């Protein structure tokens, strides 16, 4: 079990590297209510494990106990309808052990609350933006 902390630390370091590879944005140019797009958040927080194409083939995927799922098939796996509530709950509260297969995935809700100084409306909008982006990636 000593591998799990190492995997999570590696994931966080890769996320930091991916985030730093993005062009610098002077957020002072944006209003206080600025929220990043779902695509930007996906690239910053999710692509390291799920892959840039969201098919579960990110650079850290092989280090995880349970491979990350292909996020482009969420609708297909839920009777053809994108599961907004399911995805929102995973993002906000974490995957849990039984429903998602592993607790390797970070829980983003607390991190977003920290970033947004406990502004619940903004946290929910971040989660909605990310869900909308994932919904846009669904295969036909």
C-alpha positions as CSV (number, residue, x, y, z in Angstrom):
1,X,0.0,0.0,0.0
2,X,3.0,2.3,0.1
3,X,2.6,2.7,-3.7
4,X,-0.7,4.6,-3.4
5,X,0.8,7.8,-1.8
6,X,3.5,7.7,-4.4
7,X,1.0,7.4,-7.2
8,X,-1.1,10.3,-5.8
9,X,2.0,12.5,-5.3
10,X,3.1,11.7,-8.8
11,X,-0.4,12.6,-10.1
12,X,-0.3,15.9,-8.3
13,X,3.2,16.7,-9.6
14,X,2.1,15.9,-13.2
15,X,-1.0,18.0,-12.8
16,X,1.2,20.9,-11.6
17,X,3.5,20.4,-14.6
18,X,0.6,20.2,-17.1
19,X,-0.9,23.4,-15.5
20,X,2.5,25.2,-15.8
21,X,2.7,24.1,-19.4
22,X,-0.4,26.1,-20.2
23,X,0.2,29.7,-21.3
24,X,0.2,32.0,-18.3
25,X,-3.0,33.9,-17.8
26,X,-3.0,37.1,-15.8
27,X,-6.1,36.5,-13.8
28,X,-6.2,40.1,-12.6
29,X,-7.6,40.9,-16.1
30,X,-10.7,38.9,-15.3
31,X,-13.5,39.9,-13.0
32,X,-13.6,38.3,-9.6
33,X,-16.3,36.0,-10.8
34,X,-14.2,34.5,-13.6
35,X,-14.4,30.8,-13.9
36,X,-12.2,28.7,-16.1
37,X,-13.9,26.8,-18.9
38,X,-14.6,23.1,-18.5
39,X,-12.0,22.3,-21.2
40,X,-9.3,24.3,-19.3
41,X,-10.2,22.6,-16.0
42,X,-10.2,19.1,-17.7
43,X,-6.7,19.7,-19.1
44,X,-5.5,21.0,-15.7
45,X,-7.0,18.4,-13.4
46,X,-8.1,15.4,-15.4
47,X,-5.9,14.8,-18.4
48,X,-3.0,13.4,-16.5
49,X,-4.9,10.3,-15.7
50,X,-7.8,10.2,-18.2
51,X,-5.8,11.5,-21.2
52,X,-6.1,14.6,-23.4
53,X,-8.7,12.7,-25.4
54,X,-10.5,11.5,-22.3
55,X,-10.2,7.9,-23.3
56,X,-8.4,6.8,-20.1
57,X,-4.9,6.8,-21.5
58,X,-3.2,9.6,-19.6
59,X,0.5,9.5,-18.8
60,X,-0.3,8.4,-15.2
61,X,-2.9,5.8,-16.1
62,X,-0.5,2.9,-15.9
63,X,0.5,3.8,-12.4
64,X,-3.1,3.5,-11.0
65,X,-4.5,0.5,-9.3
66,X,-7.7,0.7,-11.4
67,X,-7.3,2.1,-14.9
68,X,-9.1,5.4,-15.4
69,X,-12.3,5.0,-17.4
70,X,-12.9,6.2,-21.0
71,X,-14.9,9.4,-20.2
72,X,-16.1,9.6,-23.9
73,X,-18.4,6.6,-23.2
74,X,-20.2,7.9,-20.1
75,X,-23.5,8.5,-22.0
76,X,-23.2,5.1,-23.8
77,X,-22.8,3.4,-20.4
78,X,-25.8,5.2,-19.0
79,X,-28.5,4.3,-21.5
80,X,-27.4,7.0,-24.0
81,X,-27.9,9.9,-21.7
82,X,-25.0,11.8,-20.1
83,X,-25.2,11.2,-16.3
84,X,-24.8,14.8,-15.0
85,X,-25.7,13.9,-11.4
86,X,-23.4,10.9,-11.3
87,X,-20.4,12.9,-12.7
88,X,-21.2,15.9,-10.5
89,X,-21.2,13.7,-7.4
90,X,-17.9,12.0,-8.4
91,X,-16.2,15.4,-9.0
92,X,-17.6,16.9,-5.8
93,X,-17.4,14.1,-3.3
94,X,-15.0,11.6,-4.8
95,X,-15.4,8.3,-6.4
96,X,-15.7,6.1,-3.3
97,X,-14.5,2.5,-3.4
98,X,-17.4,0.6,-4.9
99,X,-19.0,2.8,-7.5
100,X,-15.9,4.0,-9.2
101,X,-13.6,1.1,-8.5
102,X,-10.8,2.9,-6.7
103,X,-10.1,5.8,-4.5
104,X,-7.1,6.9,-6.6
105,X,-9.1,9.7,-8.1
106,X,-8.8,13.0,-6.2
107,X,-11.9,14.6,-4.8
108,X,-12.1,18.0,-6.5
109,X,-14.9,19.6,-4.4
110,X,-12.7,20.6,-1.4
111,X,-10.0,21.9,-3.7
112,X,-12.5,24.1,-5.6
113,X,-13.9,25.3,-2.3
114,X,-10.4,26.3,-1.3
115,X,-9.8,28.1,-4.6
116,X,-13.2,29.9,-4.4
117,X,-13.0,30.8,-0.8
118,X,-16.0,28.6,0.1
119,X,-18.3,30.3,-2.4
120,X,-20.6,27.3,-3.0
121,X,-22.2,28.9,-6.1
122,X,-18.9,29.2,-7.8
123,X,-17.8,25.7,-6.8
124,X,-21.0,24.3,-8.3
125,X,-20.4,26.4,-11.5
126,X,-16.9,24.9,-11.8
127,X,-18.4,21.4,-11.5
128,X,-21.1,22.3,-14.1
129,X,-18.5,23.7,-16.5
130,X,-16.5,20.5,-16.2
131,X,-19.6,18.3,-16.7
132,X,-20.7,20.3,-19.7
133,X,-17.3,19.8,-21.3
134,X,-17.4,16.0,-20.6
135,X,-20.8,15.9,-22.1
136,X,-19.5,17.5,-25.2
137,X,-17.0,14.7,-25.6
138,X,-19.5,11.9,-25.8
139,X,-19.4,9.6,-28.8
140,X,-22.4,9.3,-30.9
